[in-house]
Amino acid sequence: MRIKRLKEQEVSDIIAKENIDLSSFKVKKTLNPKVFDKDKKMYSDVRSRLLMIADDFFETLDIGWVDLDDVILTGSLANYNWSKFSDVDLHILLQFEDVDENVDLVREYFNSKKNLWNEKHSITIKGYDVELYLQDTHESHVSSGVYSVMWDGWVVKPERGDKKIDAKKVSEKVNSIIDAIKHVYEMYKDGEYDKVIRSIKTLKEKLKKMRQAGLDREGEYSFENIAFKVLRRSEFLDKLTTIETRAYDKSLTLDESIKLIKY
């Protein structure tokens, strides 16, 4: 596995592919015309299909005693910065505590079900891949565009406007995370599998907090959020997950040459 830092120009190229201009964020004149009409209302065929997907997925959770609070579309397709790289970010909102009082356990269960669904299915809406998420209703979700698919209306109506992006700050943040991933990989090669697993868990929490801090401060166009997108687009986050999986497997593997000590 090859892990190397990105040059600022490489970061700029990735940002450009994400439809982000380094000097100024050039938004579209309209919302995505495949998803919304001229009155900014979601097309009925898109809405009905998204609700069908959400309902089918919800049934796989086996939690029939829990009610859905909402199904929302968020991300770039609910905004003016959509591009051909956009996903259909479909969030299913419910109260995790209604499932079980151990909310952390519920979250882990939901994450595993969500990952299985996204890996198993390849559904597109008007050419855009559908990505499902389960969100606790009590959990804050910062986005400048949120459309309620369930209630057919805007929760947060997006506004057009140019946003400046500091390419140097994005590059610095991206490479600081890449350095951390490289360090973890070196530990993996040294056979420190348990330490790798702990370090990746810490790094993922750091990434989550970094992105959330940027969203809270400046919204989707913060340099932290753009850095996260660059890391995802350049597949460094996938590499991190691969290292984590390999380390876990290695930590549980018992070689034939190793003999257990009898007491």
Residue pairs with C-beta under 8 A, 6 or more apart in sequence:
1 185
1 239
1 242
1 243
3 178
3 181
3 182
3 185
3 236
3 239
4 178
4 182
5 175
5 178
5 179
6 14
6 171
6 174
6 175
6 178
6 230
6 234
7 171
8 167
8 168
8 171
10 234
11 167
11 170
11 171
11 174
11 230
12 22
12 167
12 171
14 230
14 233
14 234
15 22
15 165
15 167
15 170
15 226
15 230
16 22
17 85
17 233
18 83
18 85
18 226
18 229
18 230
18 233
19 26
19 81
19 82
19 83
19 84
19 85
20 81
20 165
20 226
21 165
22 165
22 167
23 164
24 162
24 163
24 164
25 81
25 162
25 163
25 164
25 165
25 221
26 162
27 80
27 81
27 160
27 161
27 162
28 80
28 81
28 82
29 80
29 160
30 36
30 38
30 80
31 40
31 78
31 79
31 80
31 82
31 158
32 77
32 82
32 86
34 43
34 46
34 126
34 127
34 128
35 42
35 43
35 46
35 73
35 77
35 125
35 126
36 42
36 43
37 43
40 154
40 157
41 152
42 73
42 147
42 149
42 152
46 125
46 126
47 149
47 152
49 125
50 71
50 73
50 88
50 90
50 125
50 130
50 149
51 71
51 149
51 150
53 90
53 123
53 130
53 132
54 68
54 71
54 90
54 92
54 132
54 149
57 92
57 117
57 132
58 68
58 92
60 113
60 117
61 110
61 113
63 99
65 98
66 94
66 95
66 98
66 99
67 94
67 98
68 92
68 93
68 94
68 150
69 93
69 94
69 95
69 137
70 93
70 137
70 148
70 149
70 150
70 151
70 155
71 90
71 91
71 92
71 93
71 148
71 149
71 150
72 90
72 91
72 93
72 146
72 147
72 148
72 149
72 150
72 155
73 88
73 89
73 90
73 91
73 146
73 147
73 149
74 89
74 91
74 141
74 143
74 145
74 146
74 147
75 86
75 87
75 89
75 143
75 145
76 82
76 83
76 86
76 87
76 220
77 86
77 87
77 88
77 89
77 128
78 89
78 143
78 145
78 146
78 147
78 158
79 143
79 144
79 145
79 158
79 220
80 145
80 158
80 160
81 220
85 233
86 128
87 128
87 129
87 130
87 131
88 124
88 125
88 128
88 129
88 130
88 131
89 131
89 133
90 130
90 131
90 132
90 133
90 149
91 133
91 134
91 135
91 141
92 132
92 133
92 134
92 135
93 135
93 136
93 137
94 134
94 135
94 136
94 137
95 136
95 137
95 138
96 103
96 106
96 107
96 110
96 136
96 138
97 103
97 106
97 138
99 106
100 106
103 136
107 136
110 134
111 134
113 134
114 132
114 133
114 134
117 132
118 131
118 132
121 130
122 129
123 129
123 130
124 130
135 141
142 212
142 215
142 216
142 219
143 156
143 215
143 219
143 220
144 156
144 158
144 159
144 219
144 220
145 156
145 157
145 158
146 154
146 155
146 156
147 153
147 154
147 155
148 154
148 155
163 221
165 221
165 223
165 226
166 223
169 223
170 223
170 226
170 227
170 230
173 210
173 223
173 224
173 227
174 227
174 230
174 231
177 203
177 207
177 227
177 231
177 236
178 231
178 236
180 203
180 206
181 203
181 236
181 239
181 240
181 243
183 199
184 196
184 199
184 200
184 203
184 240
184 243
185 243
187 195
187 196
187 199
188 196
188 243
188 246
188 247
191 250
193 247
193 248
193 250
193 251
194 247
194 251
196 243
196 244
196 247
197 244
197 247
197 248
197 251
200 240
200 243
200 244
200 247
203 240
204 240
207 228
207 231
207 237
210 224
210 227
210 228
211 224
211 225
211 228
213 224
214 222
214 223
214 224
214 225
214 228
215 222
215 224
215 225
219 225
231 237
